[in-house]
Amino acid sequence: RWEPADPSNAWGTKSAFADALPLEYNEVWITMPVSLGGQKFMYPLLMMLDDDIAMLMGQDSIGCPKKLANFTYTFDPKPGPNSQVFLDISRHGRQVLQVKGRITEERKQTSVFGITDHQNSGTDTLWLISHQFPWAPEVDRPRFLPTMSAERVYDQREMTDIELTLGTSPPEPLADWFGGPPLAAGYLKMDQDWTASL
């Protein structure tokens, strides 16, 4: 669940101009490993979210593969140890993804691939910046931009009793892309920012 702040509002520092777009929304990324110029990255193949402004900002700014979807995302009783987690995502009446699980009491301090593991360059995100209607076709051409996230983690725990259901509809065929039981699951509460990978 994202609670974005203004980019100039570093780590929540408040100012008169902070939080110009106080969006709060749910988002799920479906990523896959790719290679460009001999370097490994994670590429966001599909991004599902439940806020139209966030979707338009992502699509219009760099061409993110964002789609609006219906989310049911709950914790019982509240986020933290021994909480039951339920996430259900659907789009146009089709189920895309459903996850059930329980957050354990065990804290986890190890880095998470694709989220907080920055020792491995293969965890950096590779964006394909493209626009359907370029402003200046001679310069506004599709190009790749690698980015690395920076996090401040407040809570990190294992999850257990995971039940995962993937949709089969042609627009979001997750069951065709992924097979077998989930290998791992966890809960992270963190701040996150993005920088270009140099």
For each residue, the residues with C-beta under 8 A, 3 or more apart:
1: 24 25 26 27 73
2: 23 24 25 26 27 54
3: 23 24
4: 21 22 23 24 54
5: 9 12 18 19 22
6: 9 17 18 19 20 21
7: 193
8: 15 17 18
9: 5 6 12 13 14 15 18 19
10: 13 193
11: 152 191 193
12: 5 9 191
13: 9 10 18
14: 9 18
15: 8 9 18
16:
17: 6 8 20
18: 5 6 8 9 13 14 15
19: 5 6 9 22
20: 6 17
21: 4 6 53 57
22: 4 5 19
23: 2 3 4 51 53 54
24: 1 2 3 4 51
25: 1 2 49 50 51 54
26: 1 2 49 50 71 73
27: 1 2 47 48 49 50 54
28: 47 48 49 87 89 97
29: 44 46 47
30: 44 45 46 47 48 174 177
31: 42 43 44 45 114 125
32: 42 43 45
33: 40 41 42 43 122
34: 40 41 42 43 126
35: 38 39 40 41
36: 39 41 126 144 146
37:
38: 35
39: 35 36 121 146
40: 33 34 35 121 122
41: 33 34 35 36 121 122 124 125 126 146
42: 31 32 33 34 114 122 123 124 125 126
43: 31 32 33 34 125 126 128
44: 29 30 31 47 64 65 125 127
45: 30 31 32 65
46: 29 30 65 67 172
47: 27 28 29 30 44 58 64 65 66 67
48: 27 28 30 66 67 68 69 71 89 91 96 97 172
49: 25 26 27 28 54 55 66 67 68 69 71
50: 25 26 27 68 69 70 71
51: 23 24 25 54 55
52: 55 56 68
53: 21 23 56 57
54: 2 4 23 25 27 49 51 57 58 66
55: 49 51 52 58 59 66 67 68
56: 52 53 59 60
57: 21 53 54 60 61
58: 47 54 55 61 62 64 66
59: 55 56 63 64 66
60: 56 57 131
61: 57 58 64
62: 58 127 129 145
63: 59 127 128 129 130 131 132 142
64: 44 47 58 59 61 127
65: 44 45 46 47
66: 47 48 49 54 55 58 59
67: 46 47 48 49 55 91 172
68: 48 49 50 52 55 91
69: 48 49 50 89 90 91 96
70: 50 89 90 91
71: 26 48 49 50 87 88 89
72: 86 87 88
73: 1 26 86 87 88
74: 85 86
75: 78 79 80 83 84 85 103
76: 83 84 86
77: 83
78: 75 83
79: 75 83 103 187 189
80: 75 83 103 155
81: 103 104 105 157
82: 102 103 104 105
83: 75 76 77 78 79 80 102 103
84: 75 76 100 101 102
85: 74 75 99 100 101 102 103 159 187
86: 72 73 74 76 99 100
87: 28 71 72 73 97 98 99 100
88: 71 72 73 95 97 98
89: 28 48 69 70 71 95 96 97 98
90: 69 70 93 94 95 96
91: 48 67 68 69 70 94 96 171 172
92:
93: 90
94: 90 91 167 169 171 172
95: 88 89 90 98 165 167 169
96: 48 69 89 90 91 166 167 169 172 174
97: 28 48 87 88 89 164 165 166 167 174
98: 87 88 89 95 163 164 165
99: 85 86 87 162 163 164 165 185
100: 84 85 86 87 161 162 163
101: 84 85 159 160 161 162 163 185
102: 82 83 84 85 159 160 161
103: 75 79 80 81 82 83 85 157 158 159 187
104: 81 82 157 158 159 160
105: 81 82 157
106: 157 158
107: 155 156 157
108: 156 157 158 186
109: 156
110:
111: 116 117 118 119
112: 115 116 117 156 186 188
113: 117 120 123
114: 31 42 117 123
115: 112 123 149 151 188
116: 111 112 151 153 188 190
117: 111 112 113 114 120 123
118: 111 123 124 148 149
119: 111
120: 113 117 123
121: 39 40 41 124 197
122: 33 40 41 42
123: 42 113 114 115 117 118 120 148
124: 41 42 118 121 146 147 148 197
125: 31 41 42 43 44 146 147 148 149
126: 34 36 41 42 43 144 145 146 147
127: 44 62 63 64 144 145 146 147
128: 43 63 142 143 144
129: 62 63 142 143 144 145
130: 63 142 143
131: 60 63 134 135 140
132: 63
133:
134: 131 137 140 141
135: 131 140
136: 139 140
137: 134 140 141
138: 141
139: 136
140: 131 134 135 136 137
141: 134 137 138
142: 63 128 129 130
143: 128 129 130
144: 36 126 127 128 129
145: 62 126 127 129 196
146: 36 39 41 124 125 126 127 196 197
147: 124 125 126 127 194 195 196 197
148: 118 123 124 125 194 195 196 197
149: 115 118 125 192 193 194 195
150: 192 193 194 195
151: 115 116 190 191 192
152: 11 190 191 192
153: 116 156 188 189 190
154: 189 190 191
155: 80 107 187 188 189
156: 107 108 109 112 153 186 187 188 189 190
157: 81 103 104 105 106 107 108 186 187
158: 103 104 106 108 185 186 187
159: 85 101 102 103 104 162 185 186 187
160: 101 102 104 185
161: 100 101 102
162: 99 100 101 159 181 182 185
163: 98 99 100 101
164: 97 98 99 181 182
165: 95 97 98 99
166: 96 97 174 175 178
167: 94 95 96 97 172 173 174 175
168: 173 174 175 176
169: 94 95 96 172 173
170: 173
171: 91 94
172: 46 48 67 91 94 96 167 169
173: 167 168 169 170 176 177
174: 30 96 97 166 167 168 177 178
175: 166 167 168 178 179
176: 168 173
177: 30 173 174
178: 166 174 175
179: 175
180:
181: 162 164
182: 162 164 185
183:
184:
185: 99 101 158 159 160 162 182
186: 108 112 156 157 158 159
187: 79 85 103 155 156 157 158 159
188: 112 115 116 153 155 156
189: 79 153 154 155 156
190: 116 151 152 153 154 156
191: 11 12 151 152 154
192: 149 150 151 152
193: 7 10 11 149 150
194: 147 148 149 150
195: 147 148 149 150
196: 145 146 147 148
197: 121 124 146 147 148
198:
